[in-house]
C-alpha cells in the first residue's frame, strides 16, 4: 500500500512540476523579462528560476506568493490550476479575472470579485444574496418561492454561509 501511495504522490508532483515549469516560463516570456529579472523580483537566484523552468523543483509557498504578485496571477494558476476554485459565497467558478483581491492587492482565492470587495463582503446575509439572485436570475425558470428555495439550498453549504 505504501508503495502505491508513494507512486501516486510522485505522479502528482511530476505533473505539477511539468505544468508549473511551463507556466512560469510562459509568464516570464509574456512579460518579456529574463530569468535574472524574475529572480531579483522574488529574492532567489537565477539558477533557482532555471530549475523551476526545467521542472527540477517548484517554488516554495512564500516564493509562490511573490511570483503571484509579480506576474499578477493566482497561486492556483502558477500551479497549473490543480484545484477548480469556486466562490465560497455565491458558488461561481473562479478564474484569475473573477477572483477577489485583498486590500493589499493579493488574490483571495475563496471569493469572487462581486461578493468580496476591498476586504468586505457585499452580501451581509445569505438572504440578501438570495434576494439579488431571485430578482436577477430566478424569474424566468421558476416562481420566486421556488427560486428562493433552490438558491438557499445550493448556497447554504458553501464555506462562507456555513460559518455565518
N, C-alpha and C positions, 0 to 999 in steps of 0.2 A: 504494500500500500504506500509506503513512504517513497519508494522509487517512482511510482506513478505520480504522486503529488509533486515530487521534485521536478519531474519531467514537465508537468503542466506549468509549474511556476517558471521554468526555464523557457518554455514556449511562449508564455505571455510576455516575459521580459524581452525575449528576442523580437517578437512582433512590435512591442512598444519601441525598442531601440531603432528598428528599421523605420517606423513611422516618425519618431521623434527626430532622427537624423535627417530625414528628407524634409521635414517641416522646418527645422532650424536653418538648413542650407537654403531652402526656398525663401524663407522670410528675409534672410540676410541678403540674398541676391536681389530680391524685390526692393529692398530698402537701399541697395547699391552701396553696401558697406563691406569692409574687409573683416576677416576673422579677428584681426588685431583690434579693430574698432569695436566689435561686439565684446571682445574680451575686456577692453578697458571700461566699457559701459557697465559690465556686470562683475567687475573686480576679480577676473580669473586670467589665466594665461592664454595666449593664442593657441598653445598646444591643447588646452582643455577644450576649446571650441572645436579644434580639429578632431579631437577624439569623439566629441558629440556627433559631428557631421560624418564621421567614419563609422558610427554605430558601436564604438568600443565602450562607451559609457553614456550615461544620461546625466543631466544636471541634477544637483540635489534640490531639495524643496525650496531653500532660500534663493538659490540661483534661478529656479523656475519663476519665482515671484518677480525677480529683477528682469528676466527675459520677457515676461508677460508685459511689464510696463514698457520696456524698451521697444518691443515690436507691436505693442497695443493689441494684443490678443490674449485670450484667456489661457490659463494653465491647461485646461481641458483641451484646447486647440493645440497647444505645444506638444501634448502627449498623444496627439492623433485622435482626439475625441473618443477615448476608451469608454466613456460613460455618456449615455444620452441624457442630457440635462433637461429638466422641466421646472418651470417656475413653481415654487412651493407655496404660492398664494393663489394663482389662477390656473395652473396646470399647463400653460403654454410651453411648447418646446423652446429651448434656449439655444440661440446661436450667438456669436460674438456681437452682432449688430443689435440684438434684442436683450442682451444681458445687462442687468443693472450695474451701477457703479457706486462705490462708497464715496463720501465727500472728498477723499484724497485722490480720487480718480482710479483706484484699483477696482478690478472686477469683483462683483458679488455674484458668485455662480449659483446662488439659490433662488434668485428672483429676477423677473423681467423688469425692464426699464419703465414699464407702465404701472407696476404695482409698488415699486420701491424707488423713490426719487430723493436724492440728496440725504440719504440716511434715514428716511422716514417712509412709512407705509402710506400709500394713497387711500386704501380702504381700511378704516379703523375696525370694522367688524365684518364677519362673513356675510351678514345680511346686507351691508352696504355694497359689497361686491356682487352679490346675487341680484340686488335691485338693478345695478348697472347692466348686468348680463341679460336679465329678463327684458329690460327696456330695449336693449340694442340687438339681441340675438335670439330671444326666445319667442317672439311674437308670431313668426310665420310657421314654425314647426309644431307648436303646442299651445295650449291655453297658458295664461300667465301662471296659474297654480301648478300645472304640470311642469312647466319650465323651472319654476322655483324649486319644486321637489327634486327635479333632475340635477340642477346645478348644486343645490345644497348637498345632495348625496355624493356627487362626484368630488366636490371641493373639500368637504369636511375631513377627508382622510389625509389631506396634504399637511406637511410639517407645520406650516405657519398656523393653520387653524386648529391642529391637534394640541398645540402648546398654548393657544389663546384661552 
